[in-house]
Amino acid sequence: MNILNNLHITAGAACAILLSGCAGIPGQAEATPVARAVKFTQVRSAAIKVEYAGTTFLVDPMLAPKGAYPGFPGTVNSHLRNPLVDLPMPLSEVIKADAVIVTHVQHYDHWDDEARRVLPKNIPIFTQSEEDAESIRKDGFTDVRVLTTKVDFHGTFLSKTAGQHGSDEMLAGRGKRLGKSSGVLFERPGYKTVYVAGDTTWNRFVEDAIARYRPDVMVINACYGRLVGYEGSFIMGKEDLYRAYQALPKATVVASHMESLAHCTQSRRDLRDYIAEKGMSAQRVLVPADGESYSF
């Protein structure tokens, strides 16, 4: 029966459904369905693709060629032009998506002029607030929606998660420039739950999201972005990767937003060395190169 293939369940669980128990298969009485896999692709910087239950989401598209923009004022290495690298795949391939999620519009590394130019004006776009949505509508996009909790898109539930784009001290001094940021959670019965934390430090919002949703996959922007004149970072780094690894002992943790912007001070090699130093499982902590994909 096709129901077995569609549900991706174990032999014992199939017998339980079809025959209300199956005494002939020892050790299977307590078997439960395995969550279906989702696909993750690291595009470049914070731009990623999440293929979830047959729907492809493009998150935080910065699509311009290498060196298109000046560095962010007040950040380290601001004399360098961004992005530092080109896209790892043709632009036409990057924009093949069913919907776009923009965690915040204020910074071009999450929503840039090239994305405004090349994305179809009728593609569904999800934003963190009505203010961000209105900004995108002014660019001519006709289907812009605001994320709340469990917004249904083709059977996948999207939820906005809170973040804080820097320490309390940074927000007190540079809050207008840092702005508000968010993350997004992907859920659907029978599928793994994916939490994309977005541009944030490790704080109570991240801890609350982990405790509430217990995601199977957590994607962290882990580049350790730095401001001139401030200690610490306004985006998570290697120690936060370790916190997530400890907080979610069964989850896969993915490091994104690496080696593409001048203010990103932590490299993939830094992370891999730290992962080895801490004895973290290389199967559970992933540091993808641009263009690399995984199925979880």
Protein Blocks (a to p, Z undefined) as FASTA:
>chain_A
ZZlmmnopafklmmmmmnopafklghklmpccdddddddddfbhjbccddeehiacdehi
afbdehkaccdehiahklpccdfbdcfbdfklmmgcfbdcdfbfkbmklocfklmmmpcf
kbccddfbfklmmmmmmnopabdcdddehiaeehiacddddddebdfklmmmmmmmnopa
dddddddehiacdddebjadddfklmmmmmmnopabdcddfkopadehiacjfbdcfklm
mmmmmmmmmbccddehihkbfklcbdfklmmmmmmmnopafklpccddehiacdZZ
